[in-house]
């Protein structure tokens, strides 16, 4: 988990466009709204999941998870629970 300043004033869509280090076609999951994005991909037997919430106070609040693809079923519930518990912050 981490927080970073949104110095560029990015939206979730523009942040992905400007900062994603791989092509969007490499993503296995992508959800982008006006307040957050969530992305996931599989590489070399690992699942990479990232979600970032964009708050009104010009901060980006994120968490990243990396776990073995073979443990996907066990981790799906964890990822879902964390994602549903996080809400974009106001102020």
N, C-alpha and C positions, 0 to 999 in steps of 0.2 A: 504494500500500500504506500502511496505517496501523493503529495500535492505539489503542483507547480503553478507558477504564475502564468496567466494567459496574456502575455505581453503583446502578442500579435492580434488579440481580439478575435481569435478563431472561434468558429462554430464547430460542432462535432464533425460535420462534413468537410469543412475546409481544413481542419486539423489533420484528418486522415489524408486528404489530398496532398497536403504539404509535408507530412512527416512519416507516412507509411514507408517502410524500407523495402517492402516487397510489392509486387503488383497485386492489385485487388483480385485478380483471377486466382491467386494462390490462396486466398481465404476460403475456408470451408463454411464459415458462418460470418455474417455481417448484419448488424442492425444499427441503423443510424436514425436518431430522432433530433429534435431541436435542442434537447438538453443532455443527451448522452450518446455514446457509441459503445458497441460491444462487438468484438471480432475474435475469431478463432481460426487456427490452422494446425495442420499436422505436418511435422517434419521429422524425419529420422526416428520414428517411433515415439515421438513426444507430442503432446497437445499443448499448444500455446493459446491462452485465453487472456484477453485484456478488455477491461471496461473502464471508461472515463466519463465522469459526470462534470458538466460545465455549470458553474455557479454564477450568480449575478455579481459577485464580488471579484470577478476577473481571476478566478482560480479554477484549476482543473484537478479534480480528485479522482485518483485511479487506483486500480488494483490489477495485478498480473498474476496468473497462475501457470505453472508448467508441471505437467504430470504425464506418466507413461500412458501411451495409447491403449495398452492392454488393460489398464485400470479405468477406462472411460466410464463404465457403468457405475462404479463406486464413486467417482468424482463428479458425475453429472449432478447428483443431488447436492453436493457441496457448492458447486458453481451456481446452481439455480438459487439456493438459499442465500448465498452472499449477494448475488445480483438483485434479488427481490428485496433484500433488506436495505440496500443503498438507495438513497434518493438524492437528486440534485439539491444542493444547498442554496438557500436564498439569503444573500447578505453575509 
